[in-house]
Amino acid sequence: MASRRPCAVCRKWFQGDPRAGGRQKVCGSRACLAEANRRACRRWRKANAEKVEAYLFRRRLPATPSPAVEVEVVQPMAHFDMDVVRQGVGVKTAVLLEEFAKVLSSRLRHGVPSKMKGKGTEIEKVLAPAPRHETASGPGPP
């Protein structure tokens, strides 16, 4: 059974939900829940200031066009530890590098399909799907 405790926002005493155990800190009023959410968001933004700065900076950059044809996605920045890059060059420069890599990757995706048109070319033979799994000829398992 959950005990009575004061709300962390309005300081009125409330009976906590038994399913929450001792985790419930605010009463069920909308104003208190909204204030608790606002405080939690503020703590998260303070603890993750670099992510917030990168997100806001990235929103000001022009959007990357989506590919018209589905092909394998190339992610050149996957080879780098972005936390180390951010520490070395700063958040804004790291975001610019990531966005530049996205643009290059997008251009590469858009350029490849136009060169692979035509039937019976060598490229189609190379890119032909491989069988999913080889099966041995002969009797199956006992």
C-alpha positions, 0 to 999 in steps of 0.5 A: 500500500502506498503511503501518504506524502506531500506533493513535490509541487503544491505540497498538498498531501496525497495518497500515492498509487500503489502500483507506483510504489515510492516513485510517485512524487506529485499528486494527480492534478493536471497543473502539478503533473505539467509542472513536474514534466516541465522540471524533468524536461529542464533537468534533461536539457541541462544534462544533455546540453550538447544534444539540445544545441546540436538539435537546434543548430541542425533544425536551422540547416536546410533539409536533406532531400529524400532519395527517389529510389531505394538503394543501400544507405551509405553512412560514412560517419558510422566510422567515427566516434562522434563524442570524440569528434564533438570534443575535438572540434565543437558541437556546431562543427561536428553537426556540420560534418554530419550534415555534409556527410548526409548530403554526400551520401544522398548525392551518391545514392541519387547518382548510382541508379542512373548508371545501372539501367539496361538489361543484361549488363555486367553490373546486373550480374554482379548485383544479382541476389544470392540464394538465401541458403544453400541446401545439400542434395540428397536425403534430408535429416533422419 
